[in-house]
Amino acid sequence: MININDTLQTAADTAILKTICPDTDHICFFDIETTGFSRNYNIVYLIGAVYFRDGISCYSQWLAESDSDEAYVLSAFNDFLKDFHTLIHFNGDAFDIPFITERAAHLNVKLDLSQLESLDLYKTARKCKSLLSLPDYKQKTIEHFLGIEREDMYSGGELIEIYKKFAANPSSTASSDYKKLLLLHNHDDIEGMLSLLPLISYYAVIMNSYTVDSAVIDKDTDSYGNAILRLISECSLPVNVPVDRHICLDDIHLMIKNSTLSIMIPVISDTMKYFFKDYKNYYYLPSEDEAVHKSIAQYVDNNSRVKCSVSNCYTKKSGIFLPLYDNCDLNVFKKDYSSSANYCNADDVLLNNSDSTSKYIHSVINHILS
């Protein structure tokens, strides 16, 4: 078995790392290389890990010189992990972790990852699909989106034949070149994971981990001179995003730049209807075009009232309204009973308390990103 230990030139974003684990010395990034997908017949021939000591990025690699070295590779990795409690990987929940766990069990090698926290950057990226809009979520695709280009031009599958050539005669001159290719690919994969950390900044948006700093109604005019009302909210993210994003849905604009999230929501000025749920306790007054509770309706002439149905059991309110996608404990208004669009009174969002404002902004962003 060959063991490589060295430092990386690439520095991790410590601000993002600390959002994952305050003690960064207990974080380990890892990636494995195998001779195939079968846990019964293929082996783990290389494991690479990145970790931190006093703010310096370090890495270790364990390379099997033959199939018989697999047990030594797994055992060395298990010993290495005793100082860590958080594992970060790319698609490791689905592939790397179950693969090395089963291979270790098959070889009677002690390897227990169940006590370690696990963060899968592939799952994190997939959860950010609505923000990233990538053609796929392979590691190299995400790296390209983040502006990262690597030296390694091989895929893990293409390196299987190279490993077989290396293992056939590890001490040969040709195998020295094969070894460099194997180690470079794994090195770039684990180093690339550090570069994927900015994904956490987008994940913070998905998880509502931002602070709503302000929300105000802005008045403007369109090209025809018509008045336009918009709710403009500014929010602070815990860390900067690496690439600006702009999403538009339902005339709502969501913009993310650096550590600021801005959202513009259309506001309408209209008369809306609030529908009472217990319509059997209400009477509709045609002359008023509104419903009143039976305790009040008893004083109205019988000819001037009718028992309510679900469609006419409402009271009306004029004012400015915001689109509503989650009731947020707010009164729900509609233009008509059959209307699919829901609204809330803007005053209920902006004037009640800051919690109401934050809850509403979160709900709209969740709708945009759902």
N, C-alpha and C positions, 0 to 999 in steps of 0.2 A: 504493500500500500504506500502511495506517495501522499505526503501531507505538506501543503503549502500554507504559510502564514505570512501576511504582509499587510500594509496599510493601503487605503484607497486615496486617490487624489480628489475624488468627488466628495464634497461635504453634504451631509444630510441637513434638511431644514429642521433645526432643533425646535422651533416654535411649533411646527406640526407634530413632531415626535412627542413633545411634552403633552399635547392634547390626547395622545394615545396612552402614554405612560410617563408620569412625571420623572421617574428615575430611568433615564434613557440607557443606562448601563445594563438594564435587565431586558432590553429588547434585542431580538435576534431575527434577522431576515434569512430565509433559506430557500434553496432550490435543489432539485435532484435531477439526475440524468439516468435514464434506464435504457435497456436494450429492447424494450417493447412495452406493450400495455398490459400483458398478462402478469398478474402477481404470482401465478403458480409456476410459470416457465421462464420469465425474464428476470433480470437482476438489476439492482441499483449499482451502477459502476462509478458514480461521482455524486458527492454532496458538497454544496458550497454554502457558506454562511457569512453574513456581514453583521458586525456588532460594534459597540462603541466603548472606548476607554478614555476617560478624561476629555471627552469632546472630539476624539480622533476616530475616524471610521477605519475599522480593521476588517480583514476577511480571512477565512480559513477554507481550504478545500481538501477533501479526502478522495483520492482517485485509486480505484482498484486496478492493479496491474494484471489481474486475471480474474476469472469468475470466482475462484476460491478466496479472493480478498474481500468479497462482499460482506461477510460477517464482521471483518475488521473495520470496514468503513462504517457500518451501522453501529458497532460498539463504540467506536471513537466519537461518533456524533452524539450518542447517548451520554457519554462522559462529558462532552463539551457542553451539553444543555443544562447541566446541574446548576449553573449560575444565572439562568434566565427564567422569566415567567411569562413573557409575551412573544409569540411566534408570528411573524408577518411573512406572507407568501403570496404567490399569484396562482389561483386555482388549486391551492394546496388542500382545501377541504375536500375537493372531489377527487384529486389525483395523488399528490405527493404524500400527504399524511396517511391515508389508508394504504398506499403502496408500501411505504417503508415500515409501517406497523405490521402488515401481513408478512412481509419478507423477514422481518426480525423474528416474528413468531415461528415462521417456517424453519429458520436457522437456529432457533432457541437462543436468540440474542435478546438481552434485556433492553427494551425501548418503550417507555411509557410517556406519551405526549398528553395524556388526558388531564394532567394537572396544570397544563400551560394554557394561557389565554391565546386565542387564535384570531388573527385579522387577515381575511382573504381580500387582497386588493382587486381581484377579478370580480368578486361579488360587489365590492364597493363601487367599481366602475359600472357594473350592470345596473345598480340602483340609481346611478346618475345618468341613465340613458337619455332621459328627457332634456337634460342640460347639455350633454356632450354630443348627441346625434352622430355617432361614429358608424361607419359601415359594418364593423365588427368590433369585438372587445378583446382581441389578441394583444399580448403584451407589446409587440412591436407597433401595432396600430395606435395604441394609446401613447407610446413613446413618441411616435411621429406627430401626433396631435399636440403633444407638449413641447415639440421642437427638439427632440432628442434623436440623434443619429448615432448608430453604433458601427464599430469596425466589423463585428462578426456578421457574416453573410449566410451562415448555415442555420438550418432548423435542427431541433433535437432529433427528428427522424432521420435526417440526412447524416447525422454524426454516428449513428449506430454502426454503419459499415466501417467508419473510420476507427471507432473503438475496437471493433473486432480485429482490424489490421494491427492496431497498437498492441492489443493483448496477445496476439500471436507471437510477438517478439519485442517486448517492451524495451530491451536494451539496444535495439538496432538504431542506426542513424536515421532511417526513415521514420521510425516510431517516435523519435524526438519531435519531428514536425507534427505527427499525429497528436502527440500529447499537448503541444501548444494549442492546436485547434480545439481540442476537447476542453482544456482549461479556459481558453479565451471565451468560448461560448457560455460556459457556466459563469465565469467571472462577469461577463456583460449582463447576464440575466440577473444576478444578485445585485450588481451595481445599478442596473436599470430599475430595480425595485425602489431604491432610494429616490430615483427621479420620478417615480410614480406617486410619491407621497403627496404632492399637491392635489391629487384626487380627493384627499380628505377635506380640502377646502370646499369642493363642490358638494361633498356628502354632508357638510355642515348645513348647507341650504336645504337639502332633502330632509334632514332631521330637525329642521326649525331651530338650529343652533346659531341664531343671530339675534341681534338686539334691534328692536324698532325704535329708532331715535326720534323720528318726527312723522307727522301725517297732517297735511293741510289741503284745503280745497283751493285749487288754482283756476282762475278764469282767463280764457284766451278767446280768440276769434278764428274761424276757419277762413278759407280763401274767398268765401261768399259774404263775409262779414257777420256770420252767425256766431252767437256766443257759445263757447264750449267750456264745460266744467269738467275738471278732472281731480281726483284725489291723488296727490303725489306723496309717496312715503319713501323715506331714506332709512336704510338699515345698515348696521355694522356687522361684518363677518369676523370670526375669531382670528382668521389668517387670510392672507391675500390669495386670490385665484391667479393661476399663471396665464390663462387665456381668457380674454373678455367674452362674455356671452350675451346675446340679445334674443329673447323669445317673445313672440306676439301671438296671442290667442284671445278670441272674443273681444277684440279691440283693447285688450290689456297688454301693456308693454312691460316686460321684466328685463332689466339690464344689470349685469354684474361686471364690475371693474375694480381691480385691486381688492380692497377690503370693504367695498361699498356695494350694497344691493339697492337698486332703485326700482320702484314700481309705479306705473301710472294707470289708474283705474277710471273708466268713464263714469261720470255722474249725470243722472238725468233729473230734470225738473218736471214734475208731473203730479197728477192725483192718482193715488194708489188705493187699493182695498186690502183691509186686514180681515181675514175670515175667521170667525169664531168656530171652535171645534164642536162645542156642544149645541149645535143648531136647534135641537129640540126644545131648548129653553129660551128661544128667541122668536120675535115676531118681526116680519119685514114691513116697513112703512113705505108704500109706493110713492107717496108724495114727497118723502124725504130721501128716497133712494138709499135707505140705510136700515139696519136691523137694530132693535133695542131689546134688552132683556125683558122677560115676561113680567118682572116686578115693576117695570116702568110701563110696559105695553098695556097693563090692566087699566090704565087711566086713559087709554086711547080708544076712540069709538071703534066698535067691531067692524064697521064698514071701511075703516081706514087702515086696517091691518090684516095681514095674512100670516099663517104659520110659516116659519122659515124652512127652506130646503138648504142643502149644502151649498148651492150655487148663489143664494142671495143673502146668506147670513154674514154680512160684513158691515164694517164701518169704513168711512173714507178719510183719507188724510192727504193734504197737499203739502208739497215740500220738495226737497232734493233727496234722491235715493241712490243707493249703491247696489250693484249686483251681489247676490248672496248665493254661495255654493255650499255652505254648511251653516246651520242656523245660529251657531255661536251664542246660543242663549239670547238671541235677539228676536224681536217681533218680525214675522215674515209677511211681506206685502206682495200683492200680485196686481197686474192690470185687470185680469178677469179670472174667474175660477178655473177655467180650462187652460190658462196660460201656463207654460212649462217653466218660464223664467221667474225666479224669486228675487226679491229686493229687500233691503232694509233701509230704515231711515238713517240718513247720514249723521244726524245729530246723536242718534243712539250709539254710533261708532266713535264719534269724535268728542262728545261732550260728557259721556257717562264717567269713564275713567280710563286710565292708560291700559289696563288689562283688556278692556273691551276693544280698544284700538289694536293692540298686539294680536289678540285672538283673531280679529277679523283679517288683518294683513296675512297672518299665517294661513288662514283658510283659503284666501285667494291664491297665494303662492302655491299651496298644495294642489289646488285645482289646475293651475297652469302646468305643474310638473307631474300630474298624475298620468 
